[in-house]
Amino acid sequence: VQLVESGGGLVQAGGSLRLSCAVSGDTFKIYATGWYRQAPGKEREWLGASRLDDDPTYADSVKGRFTISRDVAKNTMYLQMNNLTPDDTAVYYCKIAGTNYWGQGTQVTVSS
């Protein structure tokens, strides 16, 4: 199984970005996926999770600003990020729950 993130970049505070995570391989085994981020000098932080049979769940730090979705036909997950602040600057990762399958990460930088 391979995960490839894309969509990161530089954005001004208050702006938006949409990250994508394309999944290939044994995708029929995927039940839940998650998004994480890691800022310089900080531990990796869980942002939210998407499950096939339930609504997504979110960390308090991003609830109301970030939205997780998935396109099953495209085997792709998305993280829509709105109202970004400099504190959101980090490398963002997607992961398949219950496994050690991670994407390579995509850098998001929010300028003030």
N, C-alpha and C positions, 0 to 999 in steps of 0.2 A: 504494500500500500504506500502511495506517495501523496503528499500534500504540498501544494504550491500556492503561496500567498502572493497577492499583488494588490496594487492600488494605493500603496503608501506614498508619502511625499511631504512637501512643505506647504503649510496652510497658515493663514493668519488666524489669530484668536477670533472666535465667533463663527468660524467657517466650518465646513463639513467635508468629510471624506467617506468613501465606501471601499472597504477592503473585501477582497474575494479570496476564497480558499478552494482551489480545484482539487478534487480527490480522485485518484485513479487506483486501480487494483481491485481487491476484493471488496468492492463497495457494498455488496449485498449484506455484509456483516456489520455495517455501520449502524448503530442504534442512536448514539448520542455523540455530539461533537461540542467542542468548547473553544472559546477565545481567551487568550491570555496576553499580557504585556509585561515587559521588563524595562524599567527606566534605569539609566546609569546609576550604579551604586546601590540599587534596590533589588529586593527579591522579586521573582516572577509573581505576578498578580493575576488571579482568576477574574475574568470580566463577565462571563456568562456562558450558558450552555443551551444547546438546541437538542430537543428530543423528538423522535418521530411521532409520538402519541401524546404529546403534551406541549403546553406553551413554553416558550423560552424563559429562562430565569436569569437574573442579572445581579451583579454586585451592586451594593448601595452607591458606590462611587460613580457608577455610570448609568444607573437606572433613570429613565426619563430622557436620556440624551443618546444612548446607544440602542440599536435594534439589531437583533440577530434574525436571519432568515436563511432559508435554503431552497435551492431549486433541485429537486430530486432528479429530474430528467437530465440535468446538466452535471449532476454530482458536484455541485458547487454550493458553498456556504458563503454568506455575506455578513459583514459587520458594518452597518450604517452608523456613522458617528457624526453627531450634530453638536453645535455650540461648543466647539473644542476650545480648550484653554492650554496654556503652556504646560500645565501639570499633566496633560495627556501625552506629552512627548515621550516616546518609548519605541522599542521594537515590539511589534505585535505578531502573535503566533496563533495558529489554529492547531487543534489536537483532536484526535479521536479518543473519546472517553474509554477508560479501562484498558488503554494500550499505551505504548511508548512511541506512538506515531505522531510526530510533530512536523509542522512545516518549517521552512528555513527562516521564516520571519521577514517582516517588511517594516521599514523605518517610517515612523510618523513623527514629524517635527512641527510644532505649533509655535509660531512667533507671536510676540506680544505687540 
